[in-house]
Amino acid sequence: MLNYNEIERALTNGATESKVITKLFKDQTAYNTVMSNCQRIGGKRFCCIPLELLEIDEDYQRVYCINIEKVYSLVRKWNFNKCEPVLVSPHPETATFAVIDGSHRMLAAGIRKEKYLLAVLTEGLSEDPAVRKIEEAELFSEQGEDVDHLSPSHKHRAYVTRGIKKYCVLDNCIKERRLLLNIHELKNLSKEKQDSLKAADYRVLSGYSAALQAASLVNGEEILNNVFNIIEDAGWHTATNGYGANVIWPVKSVLNLHDNDPQVVKAIVSLFRPIEPDTFFAKAHAKYPGRKEKERLTMYLEEEVAKRLGIQPLYTGGDLRKVTSAINSHRRYGATGTENK
């Protein structure tokens, strides 16, 4: 076992320790005080534990793989409302508590000079240390498996409530449109309601992250509204992948290259209207098979738009951000997206 002080020394000074360190604490009183002052709430026992009584079992934990950057991030952003109690297993034979879930929080608390850490005690583990170790290892290895990890779309309304700009822009753009933020907004409804929304052409914004990136641009609201308008005008809003990232990404990229030129909007609609999204993807792949997905889709769309406008393509591959930045800088001095027409 490594107790808190030994873990801190090992991580900060590069000290090496034996695989299992068992340290008998002379002060059994501290352990007994913690155990006698536990409070049972909702079937669980909570307590405040001095950091020096906490330890980590190297047999099943990742002491030397601890992400120290994450620890310091927790220190900088420390918020008691977000700091869940650590999960610990009492070890009466050594008067210590083994941390099963919460090693980063334990170290962050130490850096902050906290003397105690709120913990919840395991229940029903064996009194035999060898058997208990296996039970602790099981709890450690399976932690988080039953946790619902929220995606950005699940957090969308919370971010809008907080007033974070790109989420507010995206929210404004989907208002009055038949768009749902994620599939659960549909699945959680009754079958009758689901069928009703589908019949009314409601669709899930499967390319949420790509739409969010569009919303984050300087002229994000204008670009994203144009993206959605193009999808609707081309009839792709009823396609399974019409609102997917592979549609939204290249469209927003080309619009951004041309500063939302209405001619470009019309050119994209004329390209999309006679075909389906899958045909567009296939043609881009056939034309540029060796390129990454986002790159080839943007290259192909820009090439087709340029043909329709009678100009040279502004993007022919490479770092799109650098190309767009150079074009925008040039544009500030009076150039437009159709200067080479």
N, C-alpha and C positions, 0 to 999 in steps of 0.2 A: 504493500500500500504506500501511496505518497500522500502525506497530509498537505494542507494548504500551503504552509510555509516552504515545504520541500518542493512543491510544484512551482511556486513562484521563483525559487532560486534556480531550479532546473531550466525554466523558460527564459529567465533574464540573464543568467550567467553561463548557460551552457553546461551546467554541472551534470555529471552522469551518476545514476543511482542504480542499485540492484533492481531486479525485476519486481520483487515483492519486498516492500519495506513495512515491517510491523513495528509500530511504536506504541509502547504502553505508556499511557498518560498517568502521571502521579496524581493528578487532580481528578479523581473520580467524581468529586462533588459537582463539577460543572456539568458533566454528562447527566448525572442524576437530577440536577436542577432543571435541565432542559426537558427531560422526560416527565418530570412531575408537574411541569407548567404547560404541557400541551393542551390545546383547546380543540375539542371535537366539534366540527361544523359540517353538517350535511353528510355525515358518515366518514369524514376524513379528519385526521389529526394534524393540526398546524402548530408550529412552534418557531421560536427565534433561536438560532444556533450560532454560537461564537465561531468565527472563521477558523480558529485554530483547532476546532473539533471536527472539521470537514476534511475528507480525504477522497482520493480517487484510486480505484483498483486497476492497475496497469494490465491485469490479465485480460480484461475485456474492454477497457477504455483506450482512448487515443491521446494520452498525455502529450506525447511529443509530436502529435499531429494537430494540436490545438491551433486554431487560427488566431494568432495574436492580434492581427489587424481587426478582426471582428471584436475582440475584447476591448481594444481601444476605441472602436466605434461605439460600443455600448457605453463606455465611460463618457464619451463626448455627448451622447444623446440620452444619457440616463434619465429615465422617467419611471417613477414608482408605479404609475398607473399601467405601464406596459410590462413591468418586471414581474413575471409570474413566479410563484414560489418554486424553489428547486425541489426536485424529488430526491429524497435520501432514504437510506436503509440504516436503521440503528444497528451498531455493532457493540453489544454490551461487553463482549470479551476484551475489547480494546478501548472502551469508553469513547468511541468515535462514531461518525456518521458518514457512510459512503455515498457520494453524490452520483446518482444514476443519470439524472437529466438536469443540466444547469451548470456545467463546468465553466462555460464562458461567463455566465452571470456571477459565479463565485469569484473568479479572478478579477472581473470588473469591479465588484464590490470591494475587493482588497485594495485595488489601485485607488479607489475613491476614499480609502481609509475608513470604510464602514467596519464596525466591529461585529455586527450580527447580520445574518441573512435569514429571511423568512423561508421556511421549508414546510413541505408536506411529507409525512412519514409513510413508508410503504406499509401495507397491511398483509398479514397472513403468510409471510415468508418463513422458511424453516429456521429453527434454532441451531441447526447443524451448519457451521460456517461453510463447509464444502458444498452442501446442497444449496444453501442460500446464495452462494456465489453464482451458481448456474441460473438460479431464478432472477438474480439481479442482471446477469448478462442477457437474459431473455427480454427483460423490461427495457434495457438499454438498446438492444438491437432492433426492437420493434417500436421504439418511440416515434410518434408522428404518423404512424401508418393509418390511424383512424382520424387524423386531423384533416379538415377540409381546407386545403391551401387555396387562398383566394387569388384569382387572376385579376389583372387590371380592370377587366370589364365588370367583375363583381364589386370592385371598389369604386367604380365610376361615380355613383351618386354621392358617395362620401367625399370624393375629391371635388365634386361640383359644389357641395355644401361648404367646403373649405375655401372655395373661390380660386382654385388653381386654374390658371388661364387656359391651358390647352384642353383640359377636360370641359371647361365651360364653353369653349369654342365648339368642340365636338357635340356637346349637348345641344347647343343652339342649332347646329346643322341637322340634327336628326329630328328636331321638333317638326311636327306636321308631316313627317315622312313615315311610311309604313315600315319602320325598322325597329327591331328588338336588339337589345345590347348583347344578350347571350342566349344560348339554347334553353337554359332553365326557365327563362321568362315564358317560353312556350310550353315546355314539358310539364311545368307545375300547374298548368291549367287543365280543366276537364277536357275530355276528348271532343265534346261538342264545341267548346270554345276554341280549341286548337284548330278544328276543321273550319270554323268560322273565320279565324284570322288568316289561315292559309288560302281560303277561298277569296279573301279580300286582298290577296297578294302581299301579306305581311311576310317579311323575311328577316333572318338573323344576320347581324353585322359580323360575319365570321372573320372579316379582316379588320377587327377592332384595332389592333396594334398599328397597322399600316395607316388607318384613318387617324389615329391619334398622332402619328408622326406628321401627317399632313396638317393637322390642326395646330401643331407646334411651330409651323413656319410663320414668318413675319406677316404674310398675307394669307394665313392659314384658313380663315373662315371663307374667303372668296374661293380659294383653291378647292377646299373640301366640298363646298356647295356645288362647284362646277363638276367635281368628280361624281357626286351623287346624281347630278342632272344628266351627265353623260350616260351613266349606267341606266337611268330610267328612260332617257330618250332613245337609247339603242335597243331597249327591250331586254336588257340583260338582268334587270331587277327580278325577273321570274326564274332565271337560271339558278341551278343549285349553287354554283360558285360565283354568281354574279357580283356578290359583295365580298369576295375573297381577297386576301392580301395580294395575290398574283394579278388581280385586276386593279385594285386601288393603288398599289405601289407604282407601277409604270405610268399610270395616268397622272397621278399627282406629280411625278418627277418631270414628265414632259410639259405639263402645264407650268410648273415652276421654272423650267428652262426658258419658256416663252412668255413669262410674266402674265399668265392668264389671258393670252391673246384670244379673242372671240373666234378668230379664224381657225385657231388650233382646236378649240372646242368643237367646232363644226366638222373639222377634218377627222377627229377621233370618232365622232358619232357616225360619220359616213363610212369609216372603216369597220366599226363594230356592228352596225345595224344588220348587214346581210349574213353575219356569221355568229357562231356561238363562242363563249369563252374558251372552250376546249380546243376549238379550231385555231384561235389566236395563239394559245399556248403552244400548240403543235407546230405552227408555222414559225414561231420564234425559235423553237428548239431546233427545227430543221435548218434554219438559216444560220444560227450561231450555236452549234452543238457543244462547242468547247468552253462556252462561257457559263458563269454562274447564273442561277435563275433570274434574280433581280436585274442583273446586267443585261442578259440577252432579251428579256421582255422590254426593257426600256430602250435598248438599241433598236429593236425591231419596230416598236411603236414610233419612235422618233424618225426612223427612216421612212416609214409609211406616211407619216404626217408631212415630212419634208417633200416627198413626191407630190402630194396633193397641193402643197403650197408653192411648189416650184422653187424651192430653196435648198441649200446644202444642209445636211443634218448638223445640229449643234452638238450632238453627243454620239461618239463612235466607240465608246467603251472606256474603261478605266475608272478612276475615282470620280464618281458623279458629283460629290461635294465640291471638289476642286474645280471641276468644269463649271458647275452652277455658280460658284463664287466668282470665278473669272468673268463669266458672262454678266453677272450682276454688277461687278465693278466697272466693266466696260459700259454697261447700260446707264450708269450714273452720269457718264460724260456725253449722253445724247444718243447712244446706239440703241437699237431695238432688236427684238428677236427675229426680225425679218430684214435685217440690213443687207444680207447676202442674196436677197431675192433678185 
